[in-house]
Amino acid sequence: MEKEKKNIAYIFVYLFMWLSGIIMFFTAGQKDKRLKFHSLQAIFLGIIAIVLDFILVFVPFLGSPVVFLIFIYGMYIAVKAYYGEDTEIPVIADYAAKYSGYNP
């Protein structure tokens, strides 16, 4: 049961991206380097989604679908992390590994 609770944290981290990433980074992420890694990936992915949304808001029919696809990608990574498989987001994973101390 304890392992399942821990695995659900990976789903929560990517659910609200930057917000839940920050919460988990400063709480459970301080004890678990793998969770800290995924928290940082979620924070960076959320920031990228926000920036792209602000940039693409002026392009009709492109802004919201792009952000939605980023969310779907985050959920894909969350499910893989839930099952114990680490997925590295290109470029972002390098920074997340550097600041979390976890190398997937």
DRENPALO-338110 format. One record per residue: residue in three letters; x, z, y of N, C-alpha, C, O in turn. Coordinates in steps of 0.1 Angstrom, whole numbers, plus 5000, padded with zeros to 4 digits. Atoms other than C-alpha are relative to their C-alpha. Layout:
ALAXZYXZYXZYXZY
...
***
This chain:
MET500850004988500050005000500950005013500549935022
GLU499250004989502850085024500649875003500849835015
LYS499450134998504449745019499049905006499449825015
GLU501050084994501149575027499850035015499649945023
LYS500149974985500849765060501149955008500949905019
LYS498850054993504349665069499949855002500249795012
ASN500250154999503549295061499049965010499149855016
ILE501050044991500449295082500550015014500049945023
ALA499449994987502649385112500549865004500549825016
TYR499650144997504049025109498949915005499149835014
ILE501150074996500648885113499650045015499449955023
PHE500349954987499949105143501049955011500649925022
VAL499050044990503249015160499749865005499849845017
TYR500250144995502348645162498549975004498349875010
LEU501450024996498548695168499949985015499249895019
PHE500150014986498948755205501349975007501649995018
MET498750044997502448625207500850095009501350205004
TRP499149924992504248775237499550145002500350235002
LEU500549864998501949075242500250084987500850194988
SER499849935013501949185205501450014997501950104990
GLY498650005002505549095203500750115007501650185001
ILE499449894992506549335231499650134994500450224993
ILE500549885006504349605215500850044988501350154986
MET499349975013505949575181501550015002502250084995
PHE498649994997509449525196500450145003501450204999
PHE499749874995509349865213499550114991499950234993
THR500549895009507550055185500749984986501850034984
ALA499550015014508149955148501249925000502049934990
GLY498950095000510749695157501350085002502450034998
GLN498849924998513249975166500550054987501750084986
LYS499649955013513350085130500349894990501049914980
ASP499950115010513149745112500549875007499949825016
LYS499350114994515549465122499249874998499249785007
ARG500850125003513449195105498849995009498549885014
LEU501250004992510349295124500449985015499749915023
LYS499450024987512449305156500349855002500049805013
PHE499850144999513548955149498849925002498749835011
HIS501250074998510048825145499350035013498649955018
SER500649974987508849015175500749925012500049875020
LEU499350084990511548845196499649855000499449785010
GLN500450145002510548505182498649985006498449885013
ALA501350014994506948575191499950015015499249945021
ILE499949984985507848685226500449875006499849815016
PHE499550134995509848365232499049894998498849815007
LEU501050105003507248145216498850015010498349915015
GLY501149984991504548305238500449965014499549905021
ILE499650044986506548255270500149845001499749795011
ILE499950155000507147885260498549955001498349855009
ALA501450054999503347845255499450025014498749935019
ILE500549984986502547995289500649905010499949845018
VAL499350094991505147785307499449854998499149785007
LEU500650135002503847465290498649995004498249885009
ASP501350014995500347555298499949985015499149915020
PHE500050024985501147585335500549865004500049815014
ILE499550144997503047255334499049904997498849805005
LEU501050105005500447065314498650025005497749945001
VAL501349974995497447205332499549875008498349855010
PHE500350114992497546895354499849874992499449764997
VAL500250115008497546655325498750014992498750104983
PRO501249985007494046605312500149984985500949904980
PHE500150005015493346675275501450024993501549984982
LEU498749985006496946775269500450155000501050204990
GLY499649864999497547135281499550094989500350154982
SER500649905010495147335259500349964986500750054978
PRO499650035014495747135227501550034996501750084985
VAL498649975003499547185230500150154998500850194989
VAL499949865001499147555235499350054987499850144980
PHE500649975012496747565206500949974988500950054978
LEU499150045010499247385184501150104999501650134988
ILE498949895000501947645194499450124993500150194985
PHE500649895006499547915184499849984984500250074977
ILE500150035014498847755150501450014993501550064982
TYR498650005005502647715145500450154998501050194988
GLY499849855001502948095152499350064989499950154982
MET500749945011500348175127500649964986500650034977
TYR499350055012502147955101501250094997501450134986
ILE498849925002505348155107499650144996500250204988
ALA500549865003503348485105499650014986500050114979
VAL500450005014501848395071501349994991501350064981
LYS498850015008505248295058500850145000501350184990
ALA499349874999506748625071499350114992499950204986
TYR500849915008503848815055500450004985500550104979
TYR499650025015504948675021501550024998502049994987
GLY498649975002508548765028501049895003502249905000
GLU499250124997509848425039500349995015499349985022
ASP499750014986511648395072500149865004500949784998
THR500050134995511048085092500750015014500350095022
GLU499350004987513448015121499549895009499449775005
ILE500450104990512147845152501249955006502150025010
PRO498850064994514747605164500350055014499450075022
VAL499449944987516847745193499650145002500450235005
ILE500549874998514648045196500650104990500950224994
ALA499549915011515848195163501450055003501850164999
ASP498649964997519448195175500050125010500750225007
TYR500149884991518548425204499450124994499850234996
ALA500649895007516248635183500950074991501050204990
ALA499049955009518948685158501150085007501550195003
LYS498949934992521548775184499550135006500350235005
TYR500549884994519349035201499450104990499150224994
SER500749915009517749185170501050054990500850164984
GLY499049965010520849205148499649974986500250024976
TYR500450045013519049045119500349854999499949775007
ASN499750145003520248715104499249954988499549994977
PRO500850045011517648545083500749904991500149854981
***
